[in-house]
């Protein structure tokens, strides 16, 4: 049963990694903030398509069907709040918020890269239901580094809180184990 819990935690863990690429022309201030992302495909048998939506202050701006494991890109205007939402049937929706407000600050890097994976609905019963609808990450301008960065404290607290549930019932674990054995996915 320990292996089942370890596997479920591994399946439901989110990877929100940020990496930055230096802007080529530092002297002229970029008018756009560039977001590059990849939705990681965790199961090769899965259909690799998912929907990515871009919202500007709760208004839908763009809707695209992408292939998982393939990069996508959005160019965002400065000084606006955006949200990227990723949906796929059988998985929890995933959202990431972007605050592109920079004021008159000098920007040395206007690009942000992230990778994340989706959580299957079947595994959601082991997560904190009070946090499922919150963004997995918040990205904003850091005045000290003069670049856009993920708020790691927020993301770490979110992931930690997401895995804290009121109670994991032993019956749920046994039921999950039995159902996986029945379909030939014995994890022991």
N, C-alpha and C positions, 0 to 999 in steps of 0.2 A: 504494500500500500504506500510505502514511502516513495517508491519509484513513480507511482501514479501522481502523487502530489508534486514531486519534483518536475515531472513532465508537464503537468498542468500549469505550474508556475512558469516554466520555460516557454510553453506555448503562448501564454497570455502576456508575457513580458513585452514591453514596448522598447524599441530602439529609437531614440531621438538624438541623433548625432549631428552636430553642426561642424562645418568646415568652411573656411573662407578662402576666397581667391582675390588676390590684390587687383584693384582697379587699374587699368592701364594708364589713364590720364588723370593724375591727382590734381593738377592745377585747375582744370575746369570741373566745376561741381556737377556730378551726375544728376540728371533730372528724374531718373528712375531707380528703383530698388529691384534687383533681379533675384528671383527665388528659383532655385533648381531643386527638384525632389525626385525621389524614387520610392515607390511602394514595393516593398520586398515580398516576393512570392514565396510562401513558406511550404507549399505543398505542390509538387510537380503535376499531380493529377487534376489540379484545379483549373478552371477556366481562368485565363490570365487577364481578363478585362475587368476594369473597375471605372467608376465615374468620379471625376474630379471637378468640383465646383469652386468658383472664386466669387466671394461676396465682398462688396464694398459697403461697409456700414449697413449690413443686413439686406442689401439689394443684390440680386444675382447679376453678376457681370459676365461670367463665362461658364460654360458647361462642356466638358470634354470627356470622351471615353478614351482611356489609355490602357496600354498593356503594362502589367506589373513587371518589375525588374527593368523597365525602360525609363530613362529620365524624361521629365517634363519641365517646362519653364514658364514662369509668369513674370511680366514686367509690371511693377506696381508704381503708382505715382507717389511722390514724397508727401508727407504730412497728412496721411489718411490711414484709417484702420481697415484692415482686410482680414478675411477668414478664408482658409482653404478647407473644404470638407471633402472627404473621400468616402464613397459608399460602394458596397458590393453586397449582393444578395447572400444571406447567411452569415454576415459579419456585422459587428458593431460599426456605426459611423465613426469616423475619426476626424477631428477638427484641430487646426493649428491657427492661432491668431498672430497677426503681424501688425505692429504699430510702426509706421514708417515716418513718424514725426521726428524731424531733426532740427527744426528751427533754422538758425543761421550757422549752425555748427559745420565745421569742415569735415568732410567725409573722406576717409582714406580707403574705404572698402564698401562698395554698394551691392555686394553679392552675398547670398546665403544659400547653403546647401544642406539638405536633410535627407535622411533615410528613415523609414518607419515601416512597421508591419501592421496588419489588421488582426483583430481578435475575433475568433469564431463565436457565433451566438451561443453554441453549446457550452463554451467555456465561460461565458459571461456570468453564469450562476455562481461562480466562485469569486466574483469581483464585487467590490463595494458598489451597490446600486446608486448611492448618492453621488458618486463621482463620474459615472460612465458618460454623462452628457457634457462634461467640461472639456475644454480644449486640452489636448495632450501636451501642448507647448505654447509658449508665448515668445515671440521674437521682437526685439526692439533695438533701437540705437543706443550704443554704449558711448557716452561722452568721453570716457577715459581712453578707450581703445580707438575711438572714432570709426567704429564699424558696427554692423548689425550682428547681434548675437542672440542665441537662445538664453532665456532666463533659466539657467540650470537649477536654481533653487526651486522655482515653480515646478519644473518638470520632475525633479527628484521627489518632491513632496507629493505630486500627483501620482506618480507610479507607486510610491510607497503606500499612499492612502488607498489607491485602487485595489491593492492586494490585501488590504485589511478589511475583512468582512466581519459582520457581527458574530457569525458562527458558521463554520463549515460542518454540515451534518454528515456523520459517518454513512448514513444511508445514501446520500448523494454520491459519495466517493465509491461505495460498493456498486451502486447502479451504473456509474460511469465505467468502472472496471469491467463489469459484466457485459455492458453493451459493446465495449471495444473488443472484448474477447469474442463476442458473437459475430462480429464483422471481420474477424481475423487480424485485428490490430493489437495483439497481446503485447503489452509494454513491459512485462515482467521478465 
